[in-house]
Amino acid sequence: MKVLVTGTDGYLGALLAPLLMKQGHDVTGVDVGFYKSGYLYNLPGDQPKTIVKDIRLLNAEDLKDHDAVIHMAELSNDPAGELAPHITYEINHKGTIRLAMLAKEAGVSRFIYMSSCSVYGVAGGDVPVTEESPVNPQTAYAECKIYCERDLKLLADENFSPIFFRNATAFGASPRQRFDVVVNNLCGLAWTIKQIKMTSDGSPWRPLVHGLDIAKALIAVLDAPVEAIHGEIFNIGSNEQNYRIREVAEIVGKTFTECELSFGEGTDNRSYRVCFDKLHKHLPGFKCDWDVPKGVQQLFELFKRIDMTPAQFNDRAFTRLKQLEYLIRTQQIDDNFFWKTY
């Protein structure tokens, strides 16, 4: 297929695009470049031609002749979303729907939207939630995911198939690394300061999935018959990868053996376990290749190989909120998060 991927300079996009090209797909990247300064390591292989443009400024010509769109380029994670909620809605909700309408008009047949398991919010963790469970978004970021799912469904017809990926929290190595997601953050702390000092008791549940397994699921959806995926919401991950945060910290401690662990008494009300049965029913050939112990080992070996420093771990480019705050403070982007010209 000819595939347009938004967010190719992002954490997941940097992993996905080369894999799509290796599978024989013709890939066009789109990225606004907010995080372009951050490379933790070099990933060999072909890179896609990339349109450097805000998704709000894409036009019909950019979408022409593409068979599928994989839309990843939004303001990502809860803290970044809360930095400017009105802009989060402009980019993540309105920008996404505008992009989908352009794609439909251009004859794109599949539109894969990267939603999030964060839409479940406070689910308690007693019973794993499914795609049919009530949603309970706690942030602007999660609310926008629900609005996009709702409005994209209205665009579905026999020629246009929206597909929704409610991804578990991602982890693992990427050239465009992120250290503001839980597994990666704990591994970075264990390596740089040899200490994980949690303020909470670590009791909340989180579903976790390696970035390469998200990429694998995306490739599977491109290959799947349309009747298996048309208009469907899929939780992306595996039932075995639901963890309490405390368990994740203990796994990190077993690999980063010089790290000291401690826990507090507070707790986080965001707690949810997720059922992934539907994904495997509709894509019977799909199976996650990674679990948290394997991903933690990957990060340990990467940090050792590149001799990662505390300065790299704390670099603003690897934490979404820090980088956006920097771009605002230095007046490189305006109040609407468009690049300024001088």
Secondary structure, 3 states (H helix, E strand, C coil): CEEEEECCCCCCHHHHHHHHHHCCCEEEEEECCCCCCCCCCCCCCCCCEEEECCHHHCCHHHHCCCCEEEECCCCCCHHHHHHCHHHHHHHHHHHHHHHHHHHHHCCCCEEEEEEEHHHHCECCCCCCECCCCCCCCCCHHHHHHHHHHHHHHCCCECCEEEEEEEECEEECCCCCCCCCCHHHHHHHHHHHCCEEECCECCCCEEEEEEHHHHHHHHHHHHHCCHHHHCCCEEEECCHHHEEEHHHHHHHHHHHCCCCEEECCCECCCCECCECCHHHHHHCCCCCCCCCHHHHHHHHHHHHHHHCCCHHHHCCHHHCHHHHHHHHHHCCCECCCCCECCC
